[in-house]
Amino acid sequence: MADILTRAGSFIAIIFIGYFLRRKGFFEASDFDVLSKIVVRITLPAAIIYNFSGMELDLSMLFVAVLGFSGGLLYMILGFLSGLRSEKNIRAFQILNLSGYNIGNFALPFTQSFLGPAGIITTSLFDTGNAFICMGSSFAIASSVKGGKTRHLALRIFKTLFSSIPFDTYLVMIALCLLHLTLPQPVLTLAGIISNSNSFLAMLMIGVGFHLSGDRTQLPVIVRVLV
């Protein structure tokens, strides 16, 4: 238990370090975009590749992806229903912020540290289903509710999904596991080295990007979404 608490405390400390360094001017606000690109396009895909490699994946485990999709869909519906008597922009806000789980940037570093490859695979399968909601569907539907463009909705969702490097990596690695194929060892060695930095960079990125904005009139909506 002491080891778990120490690891969790270390992750939180890294977030505070990132926030403190930005406040002191070591990081600029624009540095968040750079860190985000490194994590999402390099270290996170590397962690997925390394932890999926050589693992046996049963078809029944794909049900975990269904759970990820169903959870996001359920909360998207709840966001719509709870905002029926509200203005369109508030209803859209609730749909966008209730649905989906921040797994890639936040949960996976914890899973990678505490649960190892088996935990990474289970979490990644859940995130594969979750990606259908949070990487395009919720935004497209929220925009439609608010009064935005509704033409070619399915095409825009499809394009957003498959332009996501982590999502594409999930699909490729799941397919390789089901086919009992593995990547060449040099590729896995490189992915392993890069993936070791994923947890640190993800937590640092959150700290650098942390910023509170808005006013008190928005507080009731925020509290309702959080509850």
C-alpha positions in Angstrom: 0.0 0.0 0.0 2.8 2.4 0.8 4.4 1.8 -2.6 1.0 2.5 -4.3 0.5 5.7 -2.3 4.1 6.8 -3.1 3.6 6.3 -6.8 0.3 8.1 -6.8 1.8 11.0 -4.8 4.7 11.1 -7.3 2.3 11.5 -10.2 0.4 14.3 -8.5 3.8 16.0 -7.6 4.8 16.0 -11.3 1.5 17.7 -12.1 2.3 20.4 -9.5 5.8 20.7 -10.8 4.5 21.4 -14.3 2.0 24.0 -13.0 4.7 25.6 -10.8 7.2 25.9 -13.7 4.6 27.5 -16.0 3.7 30.0 -13.3 7.4 30.9 -12.9 7.8 31.3 -16.7 9.9 28.2 -17.3 7.1 27.0 -19.6 5.0 29.2 -21.9 1.3 28.5 -22.5 2.2 27.4 -26.0 4.5 24.7 -24.6 1.4 22.7 -23.7 0.7 22.2 -27.4 4.2 20.9 -27.9 4.0 18.5 -24.9 0.6 17.4 -26.0 1.8 16.5 -29.5 4.8 14.5 -28.1 2.6 12.5 -25.7 -0.3 11.9 -28.1 1.7 11.2 -31.3 4.9 9.6 -29.9 5.1 8.4 -26.3 1.4 7.2 -25.9 1.5 5.1 -29.2 4.8 3.7 -28.1 3.4 2.6 -24.8 0.5 0.9 -26.5 2.8 -0.9 -28.9 5.2 -2.0 -26.2 2.5 -3.3 -23.8 0.4 -5.0 -26.5 3.4 -6.8 -28.0 3.4 -10.6 -27.5 0.1 -10.6 -25.4 -2.6 -13.1 -26.0 -5.9 -11.5 -26.7 -9.2 -13.5 -26.5 -12.1 -12.4 -28.7 -14.3 -12.2 -25.5 -12.1 -9.3 -24.3 -13.4 -7.1 -27.1 -16.5 -6.8 -24.9 -14.5 -4.3 -22.8 -14.5 -2.0 -25.9 -18.3 -2.3 -26.0 -18.3 -1.2 -22.4 -16.2 1.9 -23.2 -18.5 2.9 -26.0 -21.7 2.2 -24.0 -20.5 4.2 -21.1 -19.7 7.3 -23.2 -23.1 6.9 -25.1 -25.0 6.7 -21.8 -23.5 9.9 -20.5 -24.0 11.7 -23.7 -27.7 10.8 -23.5 -27.8 12.0 -19.9 -26.2 15.2 -20.9 -28.8 15.8 -23.5 -31.7 14.9 -21.2 -30.5 16.9 -18.2 -30.2 20.0 -20.4 -33.6 19.8 -22.1 -34.9 22.9 -20.2 -31.6 24.8 -20.7 -30.3 26.9 -23.6 -28.8 25.1 -26.5 -25.2 26.1 -25.7 -25.6 24.7 -22.2 -27.1 21.5 -23.5 -24.2 21.2 -25.9 -21.7 21.9 -23.1 -23.2 19.1 -21.0 -23.1 16.6 -23.9 -19.5 17.4 -24.7 -18.2 17.4 -21.1 -20.3 14.5 -19.6 -19.4 11.9 -22.3 -16.1 10.2 -22.8 -13.2 9.3 -20.5 -9.7 11.0 -20.4 -7.9 7.7 -20.6 -5.0 8.2 -23.0 -3.6 11.3 -21.3 -4.4 10.6 -17.7 -5.5 7.0 -16.9 -3.0 5.1 -19.0 0.1 6.5 -17.2 -1.4 5.2 -13.9 -2.3 1.9 -15.4 1.2 1.6 -17.0 2.8 2.1 -13.6 0.5 0.1 -11.3 -0.9 -2.8 -13.4 1.6 -3.5 -16.1 0.9 -4.9 -19.6 -2.3 -6.7 -18.7 -3.8 -3.5 -17.2 -2.6 -1.5 -20.3 -4.4 -3.9 -22.6 -7.7 -3.9 -20.7 -7.6 -0.1 -20.4 -6.7 0.3 -24.0 -9.6 -2.0 -25.1 -11.9 0.2 -23.0 -10.4 3.3 -24.6 -10.9 1.9 -28.1 -14.7 1.9 -27.5 -14.4 5.2 -25.7 -12.6 6.8 -28.6 -15.7 6.5 -30.8 -17.4 8.9 -28.4 -14.7 11.4 -27.2 -12.7 11.6 -30.4 -15.4 13.1 -32.7 -18.9 11.8 -32.0 -19.6 13.9 -28.9 -18.2 17.1 -30.5 -20.2 16.6 -33.7 -23.4 15.9 -31.9 -22.9 18.8 -29.5 -22.3 21.1 -32.5 -25.5 19.8 -34.0 -27.5 20.5 -30.8 -26.0 24.0 -30.6 -27.1 24.6 -34.2 -23.9 23.9 -36.1 -23.4 21.9 -39.3 -25.1 18.6 -39.5 -24.3 17.6 -43.0 -21.9 14.7 -43.5 -21.9 14.1 -39.8 -20.9 10.4 -40.0 -18.1 11.3 -42.5 -16.7 13.9 -40.1 -16.8 11.5 -37.2 -15.0 8.8 -39.2 -12.3 11.2 -40.4 -11.7 12.5 -36.9 -11.4 9.0 -35.5 -8.9 7.7 -38.1 -6.8 10.8 -38.0 -6.0 10.0 -34.3 -2.6 8.2 -34.0 -3.5 6.5 -30.7 -6.8 5.2 -32.1 -5.0 3.8 -35.2 -2.4 2.2 -33.0 -5.1 0.6 -30.9 -6.7 -1.0 -34.0 -3.4 -2.2 -35.5 -2.1 -3.8 -32.2 -5.5 -5.4 -31.5 -5.5 -6.9 -35.0 -1.9 -8.2 -34.6 -2.8 -9.8 -31.2 -5.8 -11.5 -32.6 -3.7 -12.8 -35.5 -0.9 -13.9 -33.2 1.6 -11.7 -35.0 4.4 -9.7 -33.4 6.4 -6.7 -34.5 10.2 -7.0 -35.1 12.3 -6.9 -31.9 14.2 -3.7 -32.8 10.8 -1.9 -33.1 9.7 -3.2 -29.7 13.0 -2.2 -28.1 12.6 1.4 -29.5 9.0 1.5 -28.4 9.9 0.3 -24.9 12.5 3.1 -24.5 10.1 5.8 -25.6 7.2 4.4 -23.6 9.2 4.8 -20.4 8.8 8.6 -20.7 5.1 8.5 -21.3 3.9 8.7 -17.7 6.2 11.6 -16.8 5.4 13.7 -19.9 1.7 13.1 -19.6 1.6 14.3 -16.0 3.9 17.2 -16.7 1.7 18.2 -19.7 -1.4 18.3 -17.4 0.4 20.6 -15.0 1.6 22.9 -17.7 -1.9 23.1 -19.3 -3.8 23.5 -16.0 -5.7 26.8 -16.1 -8.9 28.0 -14.4 -11.2 30.4 -16.3 -14.8 31.5 -16.4 -16.9 33.4 -13.9 -19.4 32.6 -11.1 -22.4 32.5 -13.4 -21.0 29.3 -15.0 -20.5 27.6 -11.6 -23.9 25.9 -11.4 -23.5 24.3 -14.8 -20.0 23.1 -13.9 -21.2 21.7 -10.6 -24.1 19.9 -12.2 -21.8 18.3 -14.8 -19.3 17.2 -12.1 -22.0 15.7 -9.9 
